[in-house]
Amino acid sequence: MKKHNFYAGPSILPEITKEKTAEAIMNFADTGLSVMEVSHRSKEFVAVMDEAQALVKELLKVPDGYSVLFIQGGASLQFLMAPFNLMNKKAAYLNTGAWSKKAIKEAKFFGEVVEVASSADANYNYIPKNYHVPADASYLHITTNNTIYGTQLSTMPEVDIPLIGDMSSDIFSRPVDVAKFDVIYAGAQKNLGPAGTTLIIVKNDALNKLERPIPTLLNYQTHIDKGSMFNTPATLPVFASLQTLRWLKENGGIDAMEKTNIEKAGILYDELDRNKLFTSTVPNQDDRSKMNVTFVMTPDYAELEKDFLDFATAKGMVGIKGHRSVGGFRASIYNAMPIASIKALIAVMQEFEKRD
């Protein structure tokens, strides 16, 4: 039976990424060695890093004056590293879920944090609008997509101060104006590669403006100067990420991904709005994520939640159980998710509906 992988992260990868990575585990670049055992300073791996950084710039149309890094620590380290490098005395944060809340916690080590708006009052089921951003803040931090709660910023804020964006779960899913940001960061394990590396895009002239000393490893400039090679990079995740970046380019780039993602999310949300058994947890259609579709049973059928989970799992739907803070179900439909899997999930939902 075919398995359809709806896990939120680590999550589905393109088939070609898995195939090429599996080959490189046994024989990387005809070296006769595994990608896991060659030197990160070998010419073969340096070529991997260089191409991965170049493809990020090409796919996202990164302007001149920005550096692309692959380092470790996940997005969680960036909650700390970004304010360490860019926050002077005050920074503004938009609180749209668990991950932005964690970012706020870390930023408080470095100064005043102004929470410009929050959707916590409704368990983060919407994106706040019409909030005031203090002009003297070093930056506004946003989380562009919220995996747990199924919300996503449909447009980026228009502000007169720099932006920092946590794009861990929707990077490469749609075009983004990188020039609006001082820092974009994304853990690889959703739309790029396996867990273990983190993509960072940083504006060079945003750095080195603070008086505070920054430890060497936590200083963006260190990693820029050393080409992401200051310490040993995660060679396997970077190699796998390169395969995904190649796949993105070969399949039409970011514009093509956005078109497909709109289609995939659209048919699933249409089914949720039609099917009497299910309902989206995000009432405002403009706030609904195209990467993580969260839904629950309607009140009249709430007692069927476990039955549906068991039914769907038996049909090959893997990883659709919702996060404990929301309950219900979550279908994570990242770039690598084929539309056939979305249709398979819809068919299961319709089959279960007919049983009622």
C-alpha positions in Angstrom: 0.0 0.0 0.0 1.3 3.4 -0.9 2.1 5.7 2.0 1.2 9.4 1.8 3.5 11.4 4.1 1.8 14.4 5.7 4.3 14.8 8.6 5.0 18.4 9.5 8.8 18.0 9.8 10.9 16.2 9.2 8.7 15.8 6.2 8.4 14.6 2.6 11.3 15.2 0.2 11.4 15.0 -3.6 12.1 11.4 -4.8 15.1 12.6 -6.6 16.5 14.1 -3.4 16.3 10.8 -1.7 17.7 8.8 -4.6 20.7 11.1 -5.2 21.4 11.3 -1.5 21.3 7.5 -1.1 23.8 7.2 -3.9 26.1 9.7 -2.3 26.0 7.9 1.0 27.7 5.0 -0.8 29.8 6.9 -3.3 30.0 10.6 -3.3 31.2 12.4 -6.5 33.0 9.3 -7.6 35.4 9.5 -4.7 34.6 6.0 -3.6 33.7 7.5 -0.2 30.5 8.4 1.5 29.3 12.0 1.6 29.2 11.4 5.4 32.9 10.6 5.6 34.7 13.0 3.2 36.3 16.2 4.4 34.1 19.3 4.3 37.1 21.1 2.9 37.6 18.7 0.0 37.1 20.2 -3.4 34.1 17.8 -4.0 32.2 19.1 -0.9 33.2 22.7 -1.4 31.6 22.5 -4.8 28.4 21.3 -3.2 28.3 24.2 -0.8 29.1 26.7 -3.5 26.4 25.4 -5.8 23.8 25.3 -3.0 24.5 28.9 -2.0 24.4 30.0 -5.7 21.1 28.2 -6.3 19.4 29.8 -3.3 20.4 33.2 -4.7 19.2 32.3 -8.1 15.8 30.8 -7.1 14.9 33.6 -4.6 16.4 36.4 -6.7 18.6 37.4 -3.7 20.0 40.9 -4.4 23.7 41.8 -4.3 24.9 42.6 -0.8 23.5 39.4 0.9 25.2 36.3 2.0 23.7 32.8 2.0 24.8 30.5 4.9 24.2 26.9 5.9 24.9 26.4 9.6 23.6 24.1 12.3 21.3 24.7 15.3 18.0 24.8 13.6 15.6 27.8 13.6 15.7 27.6 17.4 19.3 28.9 17.4 18.2 31.7 15.1 15.7 32.9 17.7 18.8 33.8 19.7 21.4 34.5 17.0 19.3 37.0 15.1 18.7 39.4 18.0 22.3 38.9 19.2 23.6 40.2 15.9 20.9 42.9 15.0 19.0 44.1 18.1 20.3 47.3 19.6 17.9 48.2 22.5 14.5 47.3 21.2 12.9 45.0 18.7 9.3 44.3 17.6 7.8 40.9 17.3 4.5 39.7 15.8 3.2 36.8 17.9 1.4 34.3 15.7 2.1 31.0 17.3 4.4 28.7 19.3 7.5 29.4 17.3 7.2 33.2 17.4 6.5 33.0 21.1 9.8 31.1 21.5 11.6 33.7 19.4 10.2 36.4 21.7 11.5 34.6 24.8 15.1 34.5 23.4 15.1 38.1 22.2 14.4 39.3 25.7 18.0 38.5 26.6 19.1 41.4 24.5 16.7 44.3 25.2 13.1 45.3 25.1 10.7 43.3 23.1 7.6 45.0 21.8 4.9 42.5 21.0 3.1 44.5 18.3 0.1 42.1 18.0 -0.9 38.6 19.0 -3.5 36.0 18.0 -3.1 34.1 21.2 -6.6 35.2 22.3 -8.0 32.8 19.7 -5.4 30.0 20.0 -3.5 31.6 17.1 -6.2 30.8 14.4 -5.7 34.1 12.6 -3.0 36.6 11.5 -3.3 40.0 13.3 -3.8 43.0 11.1 -3.4 46.8 11.5 -0.9 46.9 14.3 1.6 49.6 15.1 5.3 49.0 14.8 7.6 51.3 16.8 9.9 53.3 14.5 12.8 53.0 16.9 12.8 49.2 16.9 15.9 47.5 15.3 13.6 45.3 13.3 10.2 43.6 13.1 10.4 39.8 13.4 7.7 37.7 11.7 7.0 34.0 11.4 5.6 33.7 7.9 3.9 30.3 8.3 2.7 28.6 11.5 2.9 24.8 11.2 1.0 24.0 14.4 -2.0 26.4 13.9 -2.3 26.3 10.1 -1.9 30.1 9.5 0.3 32.0 7.0 1.0 35.6 6.2 -0.6 36.1 2.8 1.5 39.3 2.3 4.6 40.6 4.1 4.2 43.7 6.4 5.0 47.1 4.9 7.2 48.7 7.5 9.9 51.4 7.6 12.3 49.3 9.7 14.1 46.1 8.7 12.4 42.7 8.7 13.6 39.4 10.1 11.6 36.4 8.8 11.4 32.9 10.1 10.4 31.1 6.9 11.2 27.6 8.1 8.0 26.0 6.8 7.2 28.0 3.6 10.6 28.9 2.2 10.7 28.3 -1.6 6.9 27.9 -1.7 6.3 31.3 -3.1 8.2 34.4 -4.3 9.5 36.7 -1.6 11.1 40.1 -1.8 14.4 39.4 -0.1 15.4 43.0 -0.2 12.8 43.8 2.4 14.6 41.6 4.9 17.8 41.9 6.9 17.6 38.2 7.8 15.6 35.3 6.5 16.2 31.9 8.2 14.7 28.5 7.7 15.3 25.1 9.2 15.8 22.7 6.3 13.5 19.9 7.4 10.3 21.1 5.8 10.9 22.4 2.3 14.6 21.9 1.7 16.2 18.8 3.1 16.7 16.6 6.1 17.1 18.0 9.6 20.6 19.1 10.5 21.2 22.3 8.6 19.7 25.8 8.6 19.5 28.2 5.7 20.2 31.8 6.5 20.1 34.8 4.1 21.6 37.9 5.7 22.1 41.4 4.5 25.8 42.2 4.9 25.6 45.8 5.8 23.1 45.1 8.6 25.9 43.5 10.6 28.7 44.9 12.8 26.7 47.9 14.1 26.4 46.9 17.7 28.8 47.6 20.6 28.1 44.3 22.4 30.7 41.5 21.9 29.3 38.5 20.0 30.8 35.1 20.6 32.6 33.8 17.5 30.2 31.0 16.6 27.1 33.1 17.1 28.4 35.9 14.9 27.0 35.9 11.4 30.1 37.6 10.2 32.2 34.6 11.2 30.2 32.3 8.9 30.2 34.8 6.1 34.0 35.2 6.3 34.4 31.4 6.3 31.9 30.5 3.7 29.8 28.5 6.1 32.9 26.4 6.9 34.0 27.9 10.2 33.0 24.7 11.9 32.2 21.4 10.1 28.9 21.8 8.3 26.3 19.1 8.2 27.6 17.6 5.0 24.7 15.1 4.4 21.9 17.6 4.9 23.6 20.2 2.8 24.1 17.7 0.0 20.5 16.7 0.2 19.4 20.3 0.2 21.4 20.9 -3.0 19.4 18.1 -4.7 16.1 19.7 -3.7 17.4 23.1 -5.0 18.2 21.5 -8.3 14.8 19.9 -8.4 13.1 23.2 -7.7 15.0 24.8 -10.6 14.3 21.9 -13.0 10.6 22.1 -12.1 10.1 25.8 -13.0 11.4 27.5 -9.9 9.5 29.4 -7.2 6.7 30.7 -9.5 5.8 27.2 -10.6 5.9 26.0 -7.0 3.5 28.8 -5.9 1.1 27.9 -8.7 1.1 24.2 -7.7 0.8 25.0 -4.0 -2.2 27.2 -4.5 -3.9 24.4 -6.5 -3.1 21.7 -3.9 -4.2 23.8 -0.9 -7.3 25.0 -2.8 -8.7 21.6 -3.5 -8.2 20.4 0.1 -9.7 23.5 1.6 -12.7 23.2 -0.8 -13.3 19.7 0.5 -13.1 20.9 4.1 -15.6 23.6 3.4 -17.9 21.1 1.6 -17.6 18.0 3.8 -20.1 17.9 6.7 -17.7 16.0 8.9 -14.8 18.4 8.9 -14.0 22.1 9.3 -10.8 24.2 9.0 -9.4 25.6 12.2 -8.7 28.9 10.4 -11.9 30.7 9.6 -10.4 33.5 7.5 -9.5 32.1 4.1 -6.8 34.8 3.6 -5.0 33.5 6.7 -5.1 29.8 5.8 -1.7 28.2 5.3 -0.9 26.6 2.0 1.7 24.4 3.7 0.0 23.1 6.8 -3.8 22.5 6.5 -5.2 22.1 10.0 -8.8 20.8 10.5 -11.1 19.1 13.1 -14.3 17.2 13.1 -17.4 19.5 13.1 -19.1 19.6 16.5 -21.9 17.2 15.5 -19.2 14.6 14.6 -16.5 15.3 17.2 -16.8 11.8 18.6 -15.6 10.4 15.3 -12.1 11.9 15.5 -10.3 8.7 16.6 -12.3 6.6 14.2 -11.2 8.9 11.3 -7.6 8.9 12.3 -7.6 5.1 12.4 -9.4 4.9 9.1 -7.1 7.3 7.3 -4.0 5.7 8.8 -5.2 2.3 7.5 -5.6 3.8 4.1 -2.0 5.0 4.0 -2.3 8.6 5.3 0.7 9.0 7.5 1.3 11.9 10.0 -2.1 13.6 9.8 -2.7 13.7 13.6 -2.9 17.4 14.6 -0.5 19.0 17.2 -1.6 18.5 20.7 -2.3 22.2 21.2 -4.9 22.2 18.4 -6.1 18.6 18.2 -7.8 17.2 15.2 -5.7 16.8 12.1 -2.9 18.4 10.1 -2.0 17.8 6.5 1.4 19.2 5.7 1.6 19.7 2.0 5.0 21.1 1.3 6.5 21.6 -2.2 7.4 17.9 -2.5 3.9 16.7 -1.8 2.3 15.5 -5.1 -1.2 16.6 -5.9 -2.1 12.8 -6.1 -1.5 12.5 -2.4 -3.9 15.4 -1.7 -6.5 13.8 -3.9 -5.9 10.5 -2.0 -6.6 12.2 1.3 -9.7 13.8 -0.1 -11.0 10.5 -1.3 -10.5 9.0 2.2 -12.4 11.9 3.7 -15.2 11.4 1.2 -15.3 7.6 1.8 -15.5 8.2 5.6 -18.3 10.7 5.1 -20.3 8.1 3.2 -20.0 5.7 6.1 -22.0 8.0 8.3 
